[in-house]
Amino acid sequence: MGVYLNSNVTALNKIGPKTAKLLKNLEIETVEDLLYHFPAYYRDFRAPQKIAETAQAEIALVRAKLTMPPRWIRRFGKTSIFSFEVADGTGVLDINIFNLPFLFGKCKVGQEYLFYGKPKIFRNRVQMDNPEVFQMDSAPSMMAYYPLTAGINQRVLRQAIKTALEALELPQAYSSSFYQTCGLRSDLEDFSGIHLPENPKESELARRSLAKKELLLFHRMMELSATKMQHRTPLEFPGQLREEFLAKLPFACTGAQKRVMGEIEQDLRGEYSANRLVQGDVGSGKTAVALYAAYAVQAAGGQSVLMAPTELLADQHFSFAKTLFGERVCLLKGSSTPTERKEIFQRLADGEIALLIGTHAVLYGDLPFRRLELLMVDEQHRFGVQQRSALLKAHPGAHMVVFSATPIPRSLALILYGNADISVLDERPPGRTPPATHLVSGRKREDMYRWIEKKVQEGEKVYIVCPLMEPSEGIAARSVQGVWQELRQSCPALRTDTMYGKMSAAQKQEVMERFRRGETQVLISTTVVEVGVDVPDARIMVIENADRFGLAQLHQLRGRVGRGGGTSYCYLVSDGSGLERMKILKNCNDGFEIARQDLALRGTGEFFGQRQHGRESFRAADLLEDADLALETKKILEELEGQLPKDYQILTQKAREKLEERAGGRGEV
C-alpha cells in the first residue's frame, strides 16, 4: 500500500495511534501536514568549536573522541546516569547522559563524535548534560529543529519526516515545461531541501520554490473568486450626519478618522459598489470609523454587517456599538443558541437590525437581511480571500470595507486586494500616550518580576506574553504554563490566570472578564491577546523571548496597554539575540515606520506574527517577505494560459478545488 500526501500519518512505519494523537496537537494528521511542518530553525553542524572555546558559550557544537570507556554513575532505579570523557587536543569535556541507557554500549573509545549541547563548569571541568550525539560518519551538515508538543521529541519527528520522504509516492502534477518555465523544482526535491538541507542556501531555495507554487495557486484563486464592481443605487443620508454621530461619542475623533469617514461617505453615495481597505496603526480608532459607516447606512434605511475574527473581539465591538445603536445592533457568534439565531434571523428579515456584528458564523446559512448595503471585515488578514468573496457573492452590489491594523506596503496591498481604494488612519487619538518600551536581558528578568510584583500590589494589571503554550523540547523559549508555575512559586500572593489559543471562546471571555474586574492581576497568555483585547486599566506588558516575534507583532502586542491613559510600560525580554532589531521598537511608536524597518531588516521571519494555521494559511509563502515572488508569479500566471494551456487548466482546477474546500471550512481563528 502506497503512501501519499493525503495518507494518514499512521500509514508510516512506527507511527501508531498514540503517536498520531500527539501529532494531532501540532495539527498534523496527514503526511502532507507532516511535510509542511517546517523547521523552526536550523543548526549548522559544519563548523564545530574547540573544547577550549566552549566554557563560556551559551550553546556549543564540539567534535571530539572518546578517551576512556563510559562508566555508570547510577544504573538502576527511576534515573540512570552514565558518563564519559572526550577530547579534541585543545581540552577535555565530560559528557553526562541521563535516562538513555541504550546509548551506553554504543559509545566506543577512539571513535569521533559530534556533541551539541549547553556547556557548564563543574568542579573546574567543562561538562555537557545530555547533549545530542552524532557519529561522524552519519552526522548531518545541517540539523532541523521543529516546534514540538508534549510527548513528541525532535528524534521522533525527524524520523517520521525521513520515513515519509522515503516512502512517499508523489506523481508530478504538471509538465516538465511548466516547472522549467516557472523556475520550480519538484515537490519531493523541495520537501527534502526543507527538511534535510546540506546548507542554508538549499533550504531557502526549497522554501521559495514551494512559495512560488502557493502563490501561483493563490493568484488563480484570486482571479476565480474576484467580485467585480457592480452598478447600484446611491445611498442618501443627511449632510450633517457625521456631526451628529461625533457628538454621541465619549471621545474626540482625530482628523484622520474624520477624513476616512468622509471617504467612506463618498463610497456610499457612489453609483458603484465600493471596495476599500482601511489601514490603521494600533489604537488609531478603526472601530469608530466602522461604526460611523454603519450609522450612515442606517440613516439611509439599509443594514450593515461587521465580521470580527474572534468572539472576544466581536463581544467588544458589540458592547461599544450598543451605546450608539441601542436595540438596532445584534451579535451573532458560533456559540449562539438555535433560539437566539431564530430571533436574529427574524429581526434581520423585518429590518429591525441595522448592524449585525458576528464572527465566522455570519458566513454560514442564508442570513435574511431585508436590505444589506455594507459588508465590513475587521482584522482582515485573519480571514481568507474566499471568505470575503463569499460575503460579496451572497450579497451582490453591497459595499465592502476591510480594516487592518497590520500596515503593509501599498504595492502589496494592491496584490492582495486588487484595485481596492486604500485609506490610512495615520493619527493617534489625543491623550493616549505610547507605552514606555524597555529592553530587558534574561539576567535581569528576576529584578523585573520583583518590580512588577510591587506595581501589582499598588493596583496595576499586567499582561505576560509567551511564545509557547507549554514547554517544548528542543526550543529554548518561555511558555505560558512554565511562567505561571514560576509565579505561583515565587510570588504566591499574585492572582494569576492563563489564556491561549486552544481555549474555547467562552473560556477566553471568562478569563478576560476576570481580568477586567480585577479578580486577576496578572494574565499570562500566548499571542491571542494581540487582536482586539481591550482592558483600559492594564498598563504593563511583558513579552518573553521578544526576539522570536516580528517587530510589527511586538508593536501590536504593546498596543494592548495604555489604552485608558496614564503611564504604561512594555518590557521586551530577550536572552541576547535580536536586541539591535528591537531597539527600533524602543525608539519608535509609528506602526508604519516600524513595518517599513521590519521588512528592511528581517531576512526570514513572520511579519504578520504567528502563522495562521489551517485551511486559510500560507504554509511556505510569506506575502510580505516574498513580495518579489508575489509579483513574479502574478506575471507568470498572466503568460501561462497562452504558453502552457494544459498546465493552466490543471492549475485552474486545483484553484477551484481549493476554493470549494475552503468554502466548507468553519470555526473561529
N, C-alpha and C positions, 0 to 999 in steps of 0.2 A: 504493500500500500504506500503510495507516494505521499510526500509532504509538500503542501502548497501554502501560499501566503494566507489563505483563509482557513487552513487547518487549525484545529485547537492545539494549544501547546502540549497537551497530553499525547499528541502524535509523535513527539520527540522522545528519544530514549532517555530514561532516568528522570522523566518528569511525570509524576503521578498526581492523583487528585489533591494530595496535601500540598505539594509544591505549587500546583496550579492555583489553588485557593490563595496562597500567599502572593503569587504573581498578580492575581486579580487586584490586590491592594495597590499595585503600581499601574493599574488599568491595562494590564497585559493579559489577553485571553487567547489571541490567535498568534500564529507565527509572524504575521505582519506586524502586529503590535510589538512583539519581541524585537524584531529587527529595527523598528522605528523608535525603540527605547535607546536613545542616543547617549553616549558618554557625557557625564557632567564635565569631565576634564581628562587630560592625558598626562602621563609622566614619561619623560624622555629617558630611556634606560641606556642610551648610547654613551653617556659621559659620566661614569661613576666618580665619586670623590675618594680621596685618600683618607684612610682612617685618622691620620694626624690632623686632618682639617675638619673633622666632624664633631668634636667635643662641644662646640657652641652652636651647632646647626639645629634649626627647628626640625628639619627632616633631612634624611641623608640616604644616598644610594652608594653602597660600598661593594667593591669586587675584591674578594679575599679567599684564602684557602684555609681549610680546617687543619689546625696544627696538632690537635690531640683528640682522642675519641670522646664522644658525648658521654656525660655522666648524669645519672639520676640524682636529683635533689629530693624529689618526692614522687614515688611511682604509683602508690595505691591511694585509694580514697577518692573524694569528690574532685580533688585538684591534683593534677600531675604536673611536674616541672622537671625538665632536663636542661642541661647547659653544656656549651662547648666554646672553645676559643678559636678565633680565626685571626689571620694576619695577612698584611699585604706589603710588608717591607718597610712601611712608614710607621706602623703601630700595631697594637693588638686590641681586639674587640671581643668582649664577652657577649655571647648570644644566649638568651633565656627563652625557652619555648614552653608555653603553658597549654595544657589540655589538648595537645596534639601528639599523643604517644606514638601514633603510627609513623611519625617522621623520624623517630629515634634511630631506627635501623637503616634509614636512607641517607644519613649524614656520615660520609666517609672521609677519613683522614687523607689529606693530599689532594682532594677534589676542590675545584674552584667554584664558587657560587656568587650570585648577586644577592645582597641583603638590602631591603628597603624598609626603613622604619625611623623611629624617633630615638636619637641617641640621648644618653644621660650619663652622669658621673656618679659612680657608687664606689666608695672606698678607694678613691683615686684611680679608678679604672673606668674606661668607656664601655658602656653596655647598651644593648638593644633588647627590649622585651617584645617577643612575638613579632618580629619583622616578617615581611613577605620574603620568601626564599625561592630562588630560581637557580637551577643548574645552568651552567654557562652554555651547554650545548642546546638548551631549549629556552634560554632567556629571550624575551621579546625585545625588539628595538624600541617600541612604544607600547605602553600599557594603558588601556582604557579603564576609567573608574566611573561607575554608574550610580545614579540615585537608587537607593535601596529602601526596603521596608523591613520591619521586624521579622526575623526568621529566614531572610534571604541575604546571603553574603556575596561578596564580589566573585568568589570562586564558582559558586553555583550559577550565578547569572552569566559569567563569561563562558562556562561550559555549555550552558543552554544555547547561547548565541552561536558558539562554534559548531555545535551539533546541528543547529538549524541551517547554517551556511553550507555544511557538508551534505545535508540530506535534501535540501530544497530543490524542487523541480520548478523552474521559473522560465516558461516559454517567453521568447522575445515578442513584446507587444506590437512593435512597429517594424517597418522595413529597415534594412541596414542604411539605406539612403537617408531615412528620417534621422537616425542617430548622428550620421555624419553631417547632414545639413544643419542640425540644431546644435552641434557640438556637444553631444551627450555620450555617456558611457552606458553599458548595460546595467540593469538594476543589480545584478549579482556583483558586478565589479564595484558598484557604489556601496552596497552594504558591506562588502569585505573591506573596502577602503575606509569606511567609517569605523568599523569595529576592530579591524586588525591592520592598522596602517603601519608602514615601515618608517614613515617620517611625517612631520606635521603637514607638509605640502600635500601628501596623498590624502590625508583625512579631509583637508579643505577642498581639494578637487572633487572628492566624492560627495561632500555635502552640497557644493554648488551645482553639481550635476543633478542630484536629487531635487534641489531647489528649483532648477530650471524646469524640470518635469512638472513639479507642482504649479509653478507659475504659468506654464503653458495651459494646463488644465484650468487654472483659476481664471485666466483671461477668457477662455472659451465659455466657461460657466457665466462670467460676467456678461458676455455677449448674449447668451441664451436667455438670461434672466433679466436683461435690461428692460425697463419700462419707459416707453417714450413719453415725452411731454404731451399732454392732451389739452385740446381746446375745452374751455369750461366757462361757466358763468361767473363773472367777478363778484366778490362779496362786497356788501355795503355796510358800513358801520359809522357812527358819529365821528366827526373830526376831532372832538375833544375827549375821545375815549381814553387815550393814553394818560392824560392828566387825571382823569377820574380814577384810573387803575393805580397810578403812582400815589395818589392820596390815601389809598387803602393800605399801602404797605407800611410796616413798622420801622422802615429804614429808608434812607435816601439812595436812589439809584445813581450809578455813575453815568458819565457822558457816553461811555462805550455801550452800556446797557441800553440807553435811550436810542443811540444810533442803530443798534441791531434791531430793536423793537420797530423802528421806522422802516428798516429794510424788509422785515417780515410783513409789515403793513402793506408795503408795495406789492409783495408777492401775493398776498390775499386779495388785493384789489385788481390783480392781473387777469388776463384772459387765457393764460395757460397754467397748467399745474406746475408748482414750484418744486425744485429740488435743491435744498440749501443745507450746507454744513456750517454749524456754528462752533468755532473753536474758542475755548476759554481756559485760562490758567486756573489753578486751584483757587477756589474762593472768589472767582470773578463774577459770580452771580448768574449762572446759566439758568438756574431753576426759575428765577423771577422772569427772565425773558420767555421761557417756555410757557409759564402760566399766563403771561400777557397775551401770547399768541392765541391760547385757548380762550382767553377773556374776549378778545376781538371776534373770534369765530362765534362765540356765544351771543355776542351783541348782534351778529348778522343772522342769527337763527340757526346756526349749524352746531355740529358736535365735533369733539376732538378726542384723540386717544394719545396717551403718553406711556411709552413702554420703557420700563426700567429693568436692569439685568438681574437684580436680586429683590427678594421680598423685603429685605431690610430697607433698601433704598426706596422701593415703592411705598412702604409704610411712611417714610419720612416725607416724601412728596405729597402724599395724601393728607398728612397732618397739616402741612403748610397750606395746601390748596383749599382745605375746608374753611379756612379763615377768609377766603376770597369768594368761593363758590357756594358755600353753605351746603344745602342738601342736593345741589346740582352736580356734585362731584362724587364719584363712586370708585371703589377699589376692587379689582378682580385679581386673585392670586391662584397659584396652583393648589393651595390649601383651602380655597373657598369651598364651602359645602354645596351640595346639589340644590338645597333650598335657597342659599344665597345667590347662586348662579341664576336660578329661575327668576328670582326677583330682579336681579340686574338686567337680565335679558328683556324682561317685560318693560322695565323703565327705559331701557335704550330704545325699544321699539316705539314707546309712547313719546319719546323726545324729552323725557323728564331729566335725563342725564346730559349735561353739557360737556363734561370732561370725564373720561374713563381712564383711570391710572391702573396699570397692570404689569405683570411680568410676562414670561413666555406664554402664559395662559391666554393672552389676547390673540395669539396666533392660531389657536385651535378651536374648531367649532365655528359655525357661522354666527357671528355677533350681529344681531338685528338692529343696527343703527338706523335711526329714522332719516338722518341726514349727516353723514360723516364727511367733514370737509378737510380735516387736518390730521396727519399722522406724525407723531414725534417719537424719536428714539433717543434715550439718554445713554451716555457712555457707549457710543456706537460701536467701539471696537470689540465689545463683548458679544455682539450679535453678528451673524454671518450675512453676507450679501443677499443670499437667497431668502433669509428671514425677512429682511426689509422689503425685498421684492414681493414676497408672499402677501405682505400687508397691502402693497400698492395694487397687486393684481386682484386682490379681493375687493378693493375699493378704488376702481379706476377713476382717474380725474382728481383724486384727493391730493392736496399739497403734502409734501414730505419735508420735514426739518429734522436733521440729526445733530446731536450735541456731543462734543468730545472735550474731555479735559486733558487729552494727550496731544500736545502740539506736534504736528507733522508738517514737513515742507509742502509748500503749495503744489509743487510738481508731483509729489507722491499722492497728495490729496486728490488730484485730478485723475491719477491712475485708479485710485480706489473708488472714486465717486463719479467717474465720467466727467460730464460737463456741469457739475454742481456749482452753484454760486457759493462763495465762501465768505463768511462773516467772522470777525475776530473781536473777542472781548479782551481788550488789552489794558484795562484799568482795574485796580484793586479798590473795593468799597472803602469809603473813608472810615477811619477809626480802627481798622483791622491791621495790627502790627505783625509783621512776619516773625516767626519764631527765631530766637537766637540759636544759631546752629553751632555745635561744638564737636570736635573730633576727639574721640577717647580711645586710647590704646587698651589692649586687653589687660595690661598690667594695672591700669587704673580703674578697672571695672568695679572692684570691690568698694573703692572710695566713692564712686558714682552712686552705687546702690545704697550706701550709707547716707549720702546726701538726699537721695530720693526718699528713703525711709523717713527722714526728718521732715521733708516737704509734705509727705502724705499725712503725717501727724498734724501738720498745720492746715490740712483740709484739701490738699491738691489731689487731682486724679491723674493717673499715669497709664499710658499705653506702653507695652513692651512687645516689639515685633521680632519674630524669629524666622529664619528661612525654612526651618523644618518643623513638622508637627511632632515627630518623635525622633529620638536618636537614631542615626543611620550609620551602619558600619562602613568605614572607608571614606566618610565625608566628615571632615573636621569642622562642623558647624553647630551652632546652638539650636536647641529645639524648644518648642512650647512646653512639652512635658518636662524636659530637663530643667528649664529655668523655673517652672512652677514648683518642682520638688526642692530646688535650691532655696527659693524664697521661703517656702514653708519651714525649712530647717533653720535658715539664718535670720529670718525676720518673721517669726510666727505671729506677731501681733498684726501684720498686714492682712487685709481682707482681699484675697486674690481670686481671680477666675480665669478661665481659658476659653478661647474661641478659635475654630479652624474650619476649613472648607467642607469637611465631611459631615459636619453637624447639620441637622435639618434646619429649615428656615425658622421654624417655631423655636428651636433651641437657641439659635443665634439671636432672635428677637428677645427672648427671655434674658439671655446674658447681657444684651445691650441695655435693657430696661433696668436691670440691677445696677449696672454701671452708671446710668443716668441718675438713678435715685440716690446714689452714693452708698448703696449696700456693698458694692465692690469698689475698692480703692485703686487696685492695680489690675488691668486687663492684659493678659499675656496672649498673644494671637499670632497667627500667620498673616499673610498679606490680605486676608479677607476684609480687613479694616480699611483697605486702600480706597475703596469706592463708596462714597456716599455716607459713610458713618459720620454723624454729626452730634457730638456731645459738647456743647459750647463751653462748659467749665472744665474740660480736660485741657491741661496746659503743658504736660510733659510727654514727650515721645522719645522712647529709646529704641533704636534699631540695631539689633545684634547682627554681627557679620555683615555690616553695611556694604563691604566690598563685593558681596555676592549679588547686589542689586544694581540695576542701571540707575544713572543719575535722575532720569525722568521719574522712575518709580519711587526713588527716595524722596523726590520733591512732592509727589502725590501723597506719600505717607506723612510727611511732616505737615502737610496741609490739613491734617485731621486735628491739629491742636491750635489754640489761639483763636478759635472761631467766635468766641464770646468776648473778645477784648482782653486787655491786661497783658502782662509779660508772660510769654510762653517759651518753651525750650525744646530743642531737638538734639539728641545725643546720638552720633554715629559711631558705633563701637566697631573697631577693627583690630585684628592682631598684627597689622603692619602693611598688608597689601592694599593697594588702591588709595592710599592716603592722598597722593598728589591729585588724583582724579576727584576725590571728594572735597578737596579744597575749593573746587569750583562751586559746589553746593554751599559751602560755608560763606563764600563771598558774594553769592548771587541769589536773588529770590524771584527772578524773572523766568517763568517756566519755558518761554520760547527761546530765550538765550541759553538756558540750561540744555534744552533739547538740541540746539544747534551744536553746542560744545560736546554734548554726549555723542552725537553722530560723528563728530570730527575725531574724537579721542578713542572711542571704543573700537577695537578691532572686531572681535566677535562678541556676542552677548545678546541680550534681550532688551530692546528699547521699551517695549510695552510691559516689561517685567516678566513675571512667570508665564510660561506658555499656556495658551488656552488648550485644555485637554478636550478630547472627544471629537465629535463629528465636525465641529466648526473650525478646527485648528489647522494651521500650517505646521507640519512636523519637521520639515527641513529648511524651508524658506523663512526669512525674517524680512517683512516688507520694508523695513527701514534700512537694515543693514544691507539688504540685497536690492536696493533701489535701482542699481545699474542693471541687474538681471531682470527686474520687472520691466524696464524699458526695452531691453534687448529682446525678451521673449514676446512682448507685445508686437514688436516689429516683425519677428519671425512668424508669428501667427498670421499677420496680415498677408504674408507672401506664401504661406504654406498651402492654402487652398488651391492656388494655381499650379504650384510646383509638384506637390505630392497629394493629389486628391484622395487617394485611398487612405493614407495615413491621417489626413484631415478628417475623413469620415469616422475613423476609429477614435480619434481624439474627441470628436463631437459626441459620439455615442457614450464614451466614458464620462464626459461632462454631464450629459443628460442623466445617466445612471447616478452620478454623484448628487445631482440636484434632487432627484427623486428620493434617494437615500436620506439626504439631509432634511427634506421636507417632512419625512416621517419621524425625525428626532424630536424629543420633548425634554422638558426639565429645565431647571434653572442653572445658570452659570455658577 
